[in-house]
Amino acid sequence: MEIKCFVCGATDKERVYIPCYHDGEEKIACVRCLPMLIHGEH
């Protein structure tokens, strides 16, 4: 099973991941997208 970031689509071979919840579902986000998820897109 390939793991992908739900924000950018990067695979688990490219980045480190953190589990999170979005819209009531457990999802995976890479650490590169984490600042955008915390602070929002500007």
CHARMM internal coordinates of N, CA and C (Angstrom, degrees):
IC EDIT
DIST 1 N 1 CA 1.4471
DIST 1 CA 1 C 1.5300
ANGL 1 N 1 CA 1 C 109.63
DIST 1 C 2 N 1.3031
ANGL 1 CA 1 C 2 N 116.30
DIHE 1 N 1 CA 1 C 2 N 126.95
DIST 2 N 2 CA 1.4546
ANGL 1 C 2 N 2 CA 120.93
DIHE 1 CA 1 C 2 N 2 CA 179.35
DIST 2 CA 2 C 1.5261
ANGL 2 N 2 CA 2 C 109.48
DIHE 1 C 2 N 2 CA 2 C -89.94
DIST 2 C 3 N 1.3255
ANGL 2 CA 2 C 3 N 115.65
DIHE 2 N 2 CA 2 C 3 N 131.65
DIST 3 N 3 CA 1.4628
ANGL 2 C 3 N 3 CA 121.09
DIHE 2 CA 2 C 3 N 3 CA 178.27
DIST 3 CA 3 C 1.5194
ANGL 3 N 3 CA 3 C 107.86
DIHE 2 C 3 N 3 CA 3 C -97.29
DIST 3 C 4 N 1.3378
ANGL 3 CA 3 C 4 N 116.24
DIHE 3 N 3 CA 3 C 4 N 133.66
DIST 4 N 4 CA 1.4643
ANGL 3 C 4 N 4 CA 121.31
DIHE 3 CA 3 C 4 N 4 CA 178.55
DIST 4 CA 4 C 1.5203
ANGL 4 N 4 CA 4 C 110.01
DIHE 3 C 4 N 4 CA 4 C -131.73
DIST 4 C 5 N 1.3160
ANGL 4 CA 4 C 5 N 115.72
DIHE 4 N 4 CA 4 C 5 N 146.03
DIST 5 N 5 CA 1.4653
ANGL 4 C 5 N 5 CA 121.97
DIHE 4 CA 4 C 5 N 5 CA 174.04
DIST 5 CA 5 C 1.5268
ANGL 5 N 5 CA 5 C 108.47
DIHE 4 C 5 N 5 CA 5 C -65.89
DIST 5 C 6 N 1.3321
ANGL 5 CA 5 C 6 N 117.38
DIHE 5 N 5 CA 5 C 6 N 131.86
DIST 6 N 6 CA 1.4618
ANGL 5 C 6 N 6 CA 119.54
DIHE 5 CA 5 C 6 N 6 CA -178.78
DIST 6 CA 6 C 1.5257
ANGL 6 N 6 CA 6 C 112.29
DIHE 5 C 6 N 6 CA 6 C -73.95
DIST 6 C 7 N 1.3343
ANGL 6 CA 6 C 7 N 117.95
DIHE 6 N 6 CA 6 C 7 N -11.86
DIST 7 N 7 CA 1.4682
ANGL 6 C 7 N 7 CA 121.66
DIHE 6 CA 6 C 7 N 7 CA 179.45
DIST 7 CA 7 C 1.5277
ANGL 7 N 7 CA 7 C 110.87
DIHE 6 C 7 N 7 CA 7 C -91.53
DIST 7 C 8 N 1.3355
ANGL 7 CA 7 C 8 N 117.17
DIHE 7 N 7 CA 7 C 8 N -56.46
DIST 8 N 8 CA 1.4684
ANGL 7 C 8 N 8 CA 120.47
DIHE 7 CA 7 C 8 N 8 CA -173.45
DIST 8 CA 8 C 1.5247
ANGL 8 N 8 CA 8 C 114.18
DIHE 7 C 8 N 8 CA 8 C -106.87
DIST 8 C 9 N 1.3260
ANGL 8 CA 8 C 9 N 117.65
DIHE 8 N 8 CA 8 C 9 N -15.35
DIST 9 N 9 CA 1.4584
ANGL 8 C 9 N 9 CA 120.60
DIHE 8 CA 8 C 9 N 9 CA 178.46
DIST 9 CA 9 C 1.5187
ANGL 9 N 9 CA 9 C 115.17
DIHE 8 C 9 N 9 CA 9 C 84.81
DIST 9 C 10 N 1.3418
ANGL 9 CA 9 C 10 N 118.31
DIHE 9 N 9 CA 9 C 10 N 5.99
DIST 10 N 10 CA 1.4637
ANGL 9 C 10 N 10 CA 120.97
DIHE 9 CA 9 C 10 N 10 CA 178.77
DIST 10 CA 10 C 1.5273
ANGL 10 N 10 CA 10 C 109.69
DIHE 9 C 10 N 10 CA 10 C -64.72
DIST 10 C 11 N 1.3232
ANGL 10 CA 10 C 11 N 116.30
DIHE 10 N 10 CA 10 C 11 N 144.61
DIST 11 N 11 CA 1.4635
ANGL 10 C 11 N 11 CA 120.76
DIHE 10 CA 10 C 11 N 11 CA -178.26
DIST 11 CA 11 C 1.5234
ANGL 11 N 11 CA 11 C 111.35
DIHE 10 C 11 N 11 CA 11 C -85.91
DIST 11 C 12 N 1.3365
ANGL 11 CA 11 C 12 N 114.94
DIHE 11 N 11 CA 11 C 12 N 167.20
DIST 12 N 12 CA 1.4607
ANGL 11 C 12 N 12 CA 120.43
DIHE 11 CA 11 C 12 N 12 CA -178.51
DIST 12 CA 12 C 1.5276
ANGL 12 N 12 CA 12 C 112.69
DIHE 11 C 12 N 12 CA 12 C -69.58
DIST 12 C 13 N 1.3076
ANGL 12 CA 12 C 13 N 118.35
DIHE 12 N 12 CA 12 C 13 N -10.89
DIST 13 N 13 CA 1.4641
ANGL 12 C 13 N 13 CA 121.23
DIHE 12 CA 12 C 13 N 13 CA 176.85
DIST 13 CA 13 C 1.5295
ANGL 13 N 13 CA 13 C 111.17
DIHE 12 C 13 N 13 CA 13 C -82.86
DIST 13 C 14 N 1.3399
ANGL 13 CA 13 C 14 N 116.82
DIHE 13 N 13 CA 13 C 14 N -14.16
DIST 14 N 14 CA 1.4614
ANGL 13 C 14 N 14 CA 121.26
DIHE 13 CA 13 C 14 N 14 CA -176.88
DIST 14 CA 14 C 1.5260
ANGL 14 N 14 CA 14 C 113.87
DIHE 13 C 14 N 14 CA 14 C -100.23
DIST 14 C 15 N 1.3414
ANGL 14 CA 14 C 15 N 117.66
DIHE 14 N 14 CA 14 C 15 N -29.39
DIST 15 N 15 CA 1.4639
ANGL 14 C 15 N 15 CA 120.47
DIHE 14 CA 14 C 15 N 15 CA -170.25
DIST 15 CA 15 C 1.5226
ANGL 15 N 15 CA 15 C 112.38
DIHE 14 C 15 N 15 CA 15 C -143.85
DIST 15 C 16 N 1.3304
ANGL 15 CA 15 C 16 N 115.06
DIHE 15 N 15 CA 15 C 16 N 170.15
DIST 16 N 16 CA 1.4670
ANGL 15 C 16 N 16 CA 123.42
DIHE 15 CA 15 C 16 N 16 CA 173.56
DIST 16 CA 16 C 1.5248
ANGL 16 N 16 CA 16 C 107.10
DIHE 15 C 16 N 16 CA 16 C -92.30
DIST 16 C 17 N 1.3339
ANGL 16 CA 16 C 17 N 116.87
DIHE 16 N 16 CA 16 C 17 N 144.31
DIST 17 N 17 CA 1.4631
ANGL 16 C 17 N 17 CA 121.34
DIHE 16 CA 16 C 17 N 17 CA -174.34
DIST 17 CA 17 C 1.5080
ANGL 17 N 17 CA 17 C 113.68
DIHE 16 C 17 N 17 CA 17 C -121.42
DIST 17 C 18 N 1.3359
ANGL 17 CA 17 C 18 N 114.95
DIHE 17 N 17 CA 17 C 18 N 155.32
DIST 18 N 18 CA 1.4597
ANGL 17 C 18 N 18 CA 123.42
DIHE 17 CA 17 C 18 N 18 CA 177.07
DIST 18 CA 18 C 1.5259
ANGL 18 N 18 CA 18 C 107.33
DIHE 17 C 18 N 18 CA 18 C -130.60
DIST 18 C 19 N 1.3429
ANGL 18 CA 18 C 19 N 117.26
DIHE 18 N 18 CA 18 C 19 N 131.04
DIST 19 N 19 CA 1.4662
ANGL 18 C 19 N 19 CA 118.54
DIHE 18 CA 18 C 19 N 19 CA 175.87
DIST 19 CA 19 C 1.5265
ANGL 19 N 19 CA 19 C 110.15
DIHE 18 C 19 N 19 CA 19 C -73.06
DIST 19 C 20 N 1.3132
ANGL 19 CA 19 C 20 N 117.14
DIHE 19 N 19 CA 19 C 20 N 145.80
DIST 20 N 20 CA 1.4608
ANGL 19 C 20 N 20 CA 121.90
DIHE 19 CA 19 C 20 N 20 CA 178.96
DIST 20 CA 20 C 1.5235
ANGL 20 N 20 CA 20 C 108.98
DIHE 19 C 20 N 20 CA 20 C -153.09
DIST 20 C 21 N 1.3174
ANGL 20 CA 20 C 21 N 116.09
DIHE 20 N 20 CA 20 C 21 N 173.03
DIST 21 N 21 CA 1.4648
ANGL 20 C 21 N 21 CA 121.07
DIHE 20 CA 20 C 21 N 21 CA 178.08
DIST 21 CA 21 C 1.5195
ANGL 21 N 21 CA 21 C 109.27
DIHE 20 C 21 N 21 CA 21 C -118.61
DIST 21 C 22 N 1.3287
ANGL 21 CA 21 C 22 N 116.02
DIHE 21 N 21 CA 21 C 22 N 137.54
DIST 22 N 22 CA 1.4623
ANGL 21 C 22 N 22 CA 122.33
DIHE 21 CA 21 C 22 N 22 CA 179.00
DIST 22 CA 22 C 1.5139
ANGL 22 N 22 CA 22 C 107.32
DIHE 21 C 22 N 22 CA 22 C -146.08
DIST 22 C 23 N 1.3187
ANGL 22 CA 22 C 23 N 116.62
DIHE 22 N 22 CA 22 C 23 N 128.15
DIST 23 N 23 CA 1.4741
ANGL 22 C 23 N 23 CA 121.91
DIHE 22 CA 22 C 23 N 23 CA -177.92
DIST 23 CA 23 C 1.5288
ANGL 23 N 23 CA 23 C 112.38
DIHE 22 C 23 N 23 CA 23 C 54.61
DIST 23 C 24 N 1.3458
ANGL 23 CA 23 C 24 N 116.22
DIHE 23 N 23 CA 23 C 24 N 36.83
DIST 24 N 24 CA 1.4564
ANGL 23 C 24 N 24 CA 120.98
DIHE 23 CA 23 C 24 N 24 CA 177.35
DIST 24 CA 24 C 1.5133
ANGL 24 N 24 CA 24 C 115.51
DIHE 23 C 24 N 24 CA 24 C 76.74
DIST 24 C 25 N 1.3286
ANGL 24 CA 24 C 25 N 117.56
DIHE 24 N 24 CA 24 C 25 N 7.05
DIST 25 N 25 CA 1.4622
ANGL 24 C 25 N 25 CA 121.73
DIHE 24 CA 24 C 25 N 25 CA -179.84
DIST 25 CA 25 C 1.5197
ANGL 25 N 25 CA 25 C 110.13
DIHE 24 C 25 N 25 CA 25 C -119.41
DIST 25 C 26 N 1.3396
ANGL 25 CA 25 C 26 N 115.77
DIHE 25 N 25 CA 25 C 26 N 144.58
DIST 26 N 26 CA 1.4537
ANGL 25 C 26 N 26 CA 119.59
DIHE 25 CA 25 C 26 N 26 CA 174.97
DIST 26 CA 26 C 1.5209
ANGL 26 N 26 CA 26 C 108.36
DIHE 25 C 26 N 26 CA 26 C -75.90
DIST 26 C 27 N 1.3177
ANGL 26 CA 26 C 27 N 116.03
DIHE 26 N 26 CA 26 C 27 N 129.80
DIST 27 N 27 CA 1.4648
ANGL 26 C 27 N 27 CA 121.60
DIHE 26 CA 26 C 27 N 27 CA 179.96
DIST 27 CA 27 C 1.5168
ANGL 27 N 27 CA 27 C 108.89
DIHE 26 C 27 N 27 CA 27 C -134.53
DIST 27 C 28 N 1.3208
ANGL 27 CA 27 C 28 N 116.12
DIHE 27 N 27 CA 27 C 28 N 173.85
DIST 28 N 28 CA 1.4566
ANGL 27 C 28 N 28 CA 122.74
DIHE 27 CA 27 C 28 N 28 CA -179.84
DIST 28 CA 28 C 1.5262
ANGL 28 N 28 CA 28 C 108.41
DIHE 27 C 28 N 28 CA 28 C -120.02
DIST 28 C 29 N 1.3425
ANGL 28 CA 28 C 29 N 115.99
DIHE 28 N 28 CA 28 C 29 N 131.90
DIST 29 N 29 CA 1.4669
ANGL 28 C 29 N 29 CA 121.08
DIHE 28 CA 28 C 29 N 29 CA 176.79
DIST 29 CA 29 C 1.5248
ANGL 29 N 29 CA 29 C 108.57
DIHE 28 C 29 N 29 CA 29 C -124.43
DIST 29 C 30 N 1.3228
ANGL 29 CA 29 C 30 N 116.39
DIHE 29 N 29 CA 29 C 30 N 140.40
DIST 30 N 30 CA 1.4670
ANGL 29 C 30 N 30 CA 119.30
DIHE 29 CA 29 C 30 N 30 CA 177.50
DIST 30 CA 30 C 1.5291
ANGL 30 N 30 CA 30 C 109.25
DIHE 29 C 30 N 30 CA 30 C -81.34
DIST 30 C 31 N 1.3305
ANGL 30 CA 30 C 31 N 115.67
DIHE 30 N 30 CA 30 C 31 N 157.82
DIST 31 N 31 CA 1.4597
ANGL 30 C 31 N 31 CA 120.10
DIHE 30 CA 30 C 31 N 31 CA -177.27
DIST 31 CA 31 C 1.5296
ANGL 31 N 31 CA 31 C 111.97
DIHE 30 C 31 N 31 CA 31 C -65.53
DIST 31 C 32 N 1.3033
ANGL 31 CA 31 C 32 N 118.20
DIHE 31 N 31 CA 31 C 32 N -22.58
DIST 32 N 32 CA 1.4621
ANGL 31 C 32 N 32 CA 120.79
DIHE 31 CA 31 C 32 N 32 CA 178.05
DIST 32 CA 32 C 1.5318
ANGL 32 N 32 CA 32 C 111.49
DIHE 31 C 32 N 32 CA 32 C -69.36
DIST 32 C 33 N 1.3268
ANGL 32 CA 32 C 33 N 117.41
DIHE 32 N 32 CA 32 C 33 N -31.84
DIST 33 N 33 CA 1.4683
ANGL 32 C 33 N 33 CA 121.86
DIHE 32 CA 32 C 33 N 33 CA 178.88
DIST 33 CA 33 C 1.5251
ANGL 33 N 33 CA 33 C 112.44
DIHE 32 C 33 N 33 CA 33 C -87.68
DIST 33 C 34 N 1.3232
ANGL 33 CA 33 C 34 N 117.86
DIHE 33 N 33 CA 33 C 34 N -11.35
DIST 34 N 34 CA 1.4572
ANGL 33 C 34 N 34 CA 121.74
DIHE 33 CA 33 C 34 N 34 CA -176.30
DIST 34 CA 34 C 1.5340
ANGL 34 N 34 CA 34 C 113.59
DIHE 33 C 34 N 34 CA 34 C -56.71
DIST 34 C 35 N 1.3455
ANGL 34 CA 34 C 35 N 120.97
DIHE 34 N 34 CA 34 C 35 N -46.07
DIST 35 N 35 CA 1.4669
ANGL 34 C 35 N 35 CA 119.66
DIHE 34 CA 34 C 35 N 35 CA 178.60
DIST 35 CA 35 C 1.5324
ANGL 35 N 35 CA 35 C 113.19
DIHE 34 C 35 N 35 CA 35 C -57.93
DIST 35 C 36 N 1.3267
ANGL 35 CA 35 C 36 N 117.42
DIHE 35 N 35 CA 35 C 36 N -39.03
DIST 36 N 36 CA 1.4617
ANGL 35 C 36 N 36 CA 120.66
DIHE 35 CA 35 C 36 N 36 CA 178.72
DIST 36 CA 36 C 1.5252
ANGL 36 N 36 CA 36 C 110.50
DIHE 35 C 36 N 36 CA 36 C -65.37
DIST 36 C 37 N 1.3288
ANGL 36 CA 36 C 37 N 117.06
DIHE 36 N 36 CA 36 C 37 N -38.37
DIST 37 N 37 CA 1.4599
ANGL 36 C 37 N 37 CA 120.48
DIHE 36 CA 36 C 37 N 37 CA 179.43
DIST 37 CA 37 C 1.5287
ANGL 37 N 37 CA 37 C 111.17
DIHE 36 C 37 N 37 CA 37 C -68.63
DIST 37 C 38 N 1.3223
ANGL 37 CA 37 C 38 N 117.22
DIHE 37 N 37 CA 37 C 38 N -34.56
DIST 38 N 38 CA 1.4654
ANGL 37 C 38 N 38 CA 121.48
DIHE 37 CA 37 C 38 N 38 CA 179.79
DIST 38 CA 38 C 1.5263
ANGL 38 N 38 CA 38 C 111.08
DIHE 37 C 38 N 38 CA 38 C -75.86
DIST 38 C 39 N 1.3256
ANGL 38 CA 38 C 39 N 117.32
DIHE 38 N 38 CA 38 C 39 N -48.16
DIST 39 N 39 CA 1.4637
ANGL 38 C 39 N 39 CA 121.98
DIHE 38 CA 38 C 39 N 39 CA -172.13
DIST 39 CA 39 C 1.5222
ANGL 39 N 39 CA 39 C 114.16
DIHE 38 C 39 N 39 CA 39 C -99.25
DIST 39 C 40 N 1.3189
ANGL 39 CA 39 C 40 N 117.74
DIHE 39 N 39 CA 39 C 40 N -13.42
DIST 40 N 40 CA 1.4618
ANGL 39 C 40 N 40 CA 121.41
DIHE 39 CA 39 C 40 N 40 CA -176.76
DIST 40 CA 40 C 1.5167
ANGL 40 N 40 CA 40 C 110.79
DIHE 39 C 40 N 40 CA 40 C 83.68
DIST 40 C 41 N 1.3211
ANGL 40 CA 40 C 41 N 115.88
DIHE 40 N 40 CA 40 C 41 N 160.83
DIST 41 N 41 CA 1.4684
ANGL 40 C 41 N 41 CA 120.56
DIHE 40 CA 40 C 41 N 41 CA 178.39
DIST 41 CA 41 C 1.5161
ANGL 41 N 41 CA 41 C 109.50
DIHE 40 C 41 N 41 CA 41 C -78.31
DIST 41 C 42 N 1.3119
ANGL 41 CA 41 C 42 N 115.91
DIHE 41 N 41 CA 41 C 42 N 138.16
DIST 42 N 42 CA 1.4775
ANGL 41 C 42 N 42 CA 120.33
DIHE 41 CA 41 C 42 N 42 CA 179.13
DIST 42 CA 42 C 1.4962
ANGL 42 N 42 CA 42 C 110.16
DIHE 41 C 42 N 42 CA 42 C -111.77
END
COOR INIT
IC SEED 1 N 1 CA 1 C
IC BUILD
